[in-house]
Amino acid sequence: MHLNTVGEPWLQRYTSVLAACTFLLVIAGGLVTSNDAALSVPDWPLSWGRVVPVLEGGIRYEFAHRAAALVVTILTAMLAFRLRTALAWVALGTVLTQAALGGLLVRFLDPKGAAIVHAALAQLFFGLTVMLWLGARTSWPARNGSVPPAPHLATIALFLQSVLGAAVRHGVLGPISHVGGAVIATGVVMWAAFPVLISEMENPTLRRPAMLLLSITFSQIFLGIGAWMSRLANLDAPQPMPMMVLFTVAHVAVGALAFGASIVLAKTLRHYAPASASIPREGMAAA
């Protein structure tokens, strides 16, 4: 069953809720990492041997993350069994793998590698929920044209940048690698979005996702600077300080939004860019 053949308002609402809940799950995961609460619950799937533990200290963040993950898993399973499409099954497999990795993080003594994979899968799963939401829209034209490479490269670059960010947060890489990745990812985003704005400024269908991607990406840069400066200012703090947590979690969350926005731009260009290529590939290559 193709998503567009369902054509029911419930599907648009349901996939919107799923994407929103997944975004909240990303925020919950960021709160766990930023508050050094990842190992505050030593067992899994129970929490301190209970379904609902005593909510104090870092346990609050870890339990909230687990509860959000359970809700998202159930929502994804219900959608997969209802639609029975490849994309929905892939999303379900991804979130189940996420849950398994969450358990491994509790069991392993040195979970850094698993934690980075966990973060990467979280980003990937959010992108899949965005694709499910896009597929549920009934207004997509039948045209399935070619897309210039830049939007796809922007999606890949933003995904890899999120993986680098996870490696930095877990102490596997230094911040220079993340900064270098930010420069490259921003350049690719500009390559993808600016030609659209130049040639399609009068077309809101194409202009809006391009502007959205640019604005989110530039906001992400300033949030990254704020996160790094707040971390430097609190190096001697005995525990994570609220300002550092705020900037770090916002940086993670907006990074996910940038990744989702790049998917929206690529999808929109595929269905709405004129077949006569008013966004010429030569212009994009030279951008």
N, C-alpha and C positions, 0 to 999 in steps of 0.2 A: 504494500500500500504506500503510494507516494504521499508525502505530507500535503501537497496541494490538492490531492483528490479528496481529502477528508472535507475540506472546505467548511468547517464548523467553527463558530465563534469560540467555543469552549477550548479548542486547541490553541488558538492564539493567546487566550488568557492563561491557560495551563502552562504553556512554554514560557510565557512572561514571568509567571510565578517561579518556575523552576530556575530560570536564569537569575532572577532576583535573589532567590534563596542560595544559589551557588555563589553569588557575589558576597552575600553575608557570610557564607562559609569561608571564603577567602579572607575576609576581614577577621573572622574568628581565629583562623590559623595564624594570621599576622599578630594578633594579640597574644597568642600562646608563645610564639617565638620571641616577641619583643619584651614580654614580661618574664622571660626565662622560666616559663611554666611547663615546658615540654615533658619533664619527668616528675611533675608533681603528683601524678597518679601512676603508681608502679605496676598496675595490673591491667589486663584487657581481655575480654570485652567489658567485664565489670570494673567498677571504680572503687578501689579500696574494699573489694569484696561485696559491694553494694550496687544496686541499680542506680540509686541517687546518693552520692556521698555527701559528707558535710561540706558545704560550699564555703570554703575559707581559703584565703591566700591564693596561690596559683591554681589550686584545684578548681576555682570558679571558671577560669579561662579554659582549662583543659576539658572540663566537663561540658561547658557550653559548646566547645568545638566538636566534641563527640556527639552531642545531641543534634547539632546542626547537620553533621555528616549523616546521621541516621535519617533525619527528615529528607535530606536531598537524595539519599539512596532509595528510600521508599518512593518518592516522587518519580525518580528516574525509572525504577522498575515498573511502576504502573504505566508510565508512558510507553516504555519499550514493549510491554505485553499488549498494549492497546494498538500501537501502530505497526509493530513488527517490521520495521524498516532497518536497513543496515546501519544507518546513522544512529538510530535509537539504541540498537544493540551494542554498538561501539561505545556509546556514552555509558550504558549500563556496565559494560565490562571495565571501562576506565574507572568509574566510581567504586566498583567492587575491588579493583586492584588498589585503589587509594585506601580503602578500609583495611585491606590486608597489610599494606605497608605501614599504616598507623599502628597496627598491632606489633609489627616487627620493630618499629622504633622503640616501643616499650621494652621489648625482650632483649634487644642488642645492647651490649655495653658501650659500643662506639657507633652510634647511629648516624654519623654525619652523611655518609654516602646515601643511605636510605632516606634521610631527611631531604636531601637535594632532589632525589627522584620523586619524593612525595610532593614537594613544591612544584616540580615540573608537571607532574600529572594533574595537580590542582589547576594550573594555568591551562593545560590542554583540555581538561574537562569543562572549564568555564567557556572556552572557545567552542566546544561541542554544543553546549547549551545555547550559545548565541546562534549557532548554525541551525539548531532545531527551532529556535524562535523565528529566525528568518524564513525557514522553510514553511512555517505555519501560516505565513502571510499569504492571503489569497490574491494580492494585487500584483504579484510578479508577472511580467509579460512572458510569453512563451519563448521569446528569443533567448538563445543561449550562446552568445557571441564570445569571441576570444577576448581575453583580458591582457593588457600589457604586463610585463613581468614585475614591474615595480610594486604594485599592491601586494602580490604574493611574497615578494622578497621582504617587504615591510612586516608582514605577518610573521615570517620566519625570524627576522632580526629581533622583533619585539619578544618573541617567545624565548629565543636564546638569551636575550638580555635579562629576562626574568630568571632563567636558570643561573646566570652569572650572579644575579642579586642574591639568590638563595645560597650559592656557594660562599659569597662574602658574609652573609648573615651567620652562617654556621662555621665560619673561620677556616674554610678550606682554601679560599683565595683572598688576596689582598684587594683593597678597594680600587687600585689602579686599573685592574682588569674590567671592573664594572664601569668605571668612568670611560675607558676606551670603548667599551661596548655601547655606552650611551651615545657617544659621538657618532659611531657608525649607524646605530639604529635611527638616530634623529636625522642623519643625512638621507637614509633610505626612505624614511617617512616623508621628508620634504620632496624627494624624487617622485614619490607616488602621488602626493597630494597637490603640489603646486601646478603641474600641468593640467590637472582637472579644473582647478580654480581659474587658470588663465583662459582655457578654451570653453569652459562650461559655466561661467559666472552667472549667466542668465537662466541656467537650468537648476532649480532648487533641488531636484531629485539627486543630482550628482554633486552639487555644490555643498550641500549640508553634511554628508558623510566625510567629505574631504576636509571641511573646516573643523568638524568634530574631531577627526583624527589629529589634526595639527594642534588644536587647542589643548587636547588632553595630553599630547606628547610634550608640549612646551610646559604645561603645568607639572608634568612628571619630573622635568629637569629641576625646577625650583624646589619641588618636594624632596628630591634627592639631595640637593644642596642643604636644605634644612635638616634632613635626617642626619647627614654627615656632620654638620656643624653642632647639632644638639648632642650627638654622640661624643664628639671631641670635648664639648663643654662639661660633660658628665663622666669623664673617664674614671675619676676617683670616687664616684658615687657608690655607696654600698649596695644599691639596688637600682633597677631601671627607673629613670625619672619620667614623670608624666609627659613632659614636652618631647623627650626622645621617643617615647612609645607612640605618641600622637603622630609625629612626622614619619616614623618608620612604617606604621600601619597604613597611613595615608599613601605613602609611596608604593607599598605593595598593592593596595586596592586600586589606585589610579593606573598602575602598571597593567593590571588585569583589564581595566577599562580600555586602555590604549590597544591592547591585543584584540579585544572584542571589536573596537572601532575599525581596526584594519581589516577584519573579516567582513564587516558590514560594507566597507568601501569596495572590496574586491567583488563581493556578491552584487552590489548595486551596479558596478561597471559592467559586469557580465550580462546583466539583463536590460540595462537602460542606455549604455553607451551606443551611439548610432553606428550602424553597420558601415557607414562611410568613413568611420574612424575620425570623427572630429577631434579626438584625442590621439593625434598621430604618434605612432611608435617612435618615429625619428625624433619628434619633439621631446618625448619622454626620455629617450636615450641620451639626448643632449642636455637634459635638465640637470 
